[in-house]
């Protein structure tokens, strides 16, 4: 096994266990992937993120064919769509984390910008988040909806389902997914209160200074 793949398998298992143990994923919910030079590693179906065996993690080629490991998550289409439309994406994290999923269920959020700039860190790590309409888990339409966004969003909320975040590498993508969850908690906690947001100038300054970390 290539050193790149060995390292990625071990890191994927380690970070997924961390997410599970801290309550970002329950049961067998959620799926995570990382792009290699010769394919994509993806968490298998019906396995808790806390119980991943690095050697059993699924491997697919860039056309989505299963080439090694256990059977992959049924939401392969979702991951492929991010990789195909965001060439710099090195990882994708999809969780059913409590607060971001709660946010995805609210009827009165702006679907084109459903995570307001409450903190500098959600601006720097996540950026603008779009909510896409509900489809059943594993439906190929999920991939079609992501492709229709043409790579404009690094993160989305799947309506009544949960968050999906893409990023440059696995570590930074996990960090962004965590930041999105904590920001969603703030949004729900602050509902109905007179809340101060960062200004457009604040956001522009952050983007100019830090870009996406």
Secondary structure by P-SEA (a helix, b strand, c coil): ccaaaaaaaaaaaaaaaaaaaacccccccbbbbbbcccbbbbbbcccccccccccccbbbccccccccccccccaaaaaaaaaaacccccbbbbbcccaaaaaaaccccccccccccccaaaaacccbbbbbbbcccccaaaaaaaaaacccccbbbccccbbbbbcccaaaaaaaaaaaaaaaaaaaaacccccccccaaaaaaaaaccccc
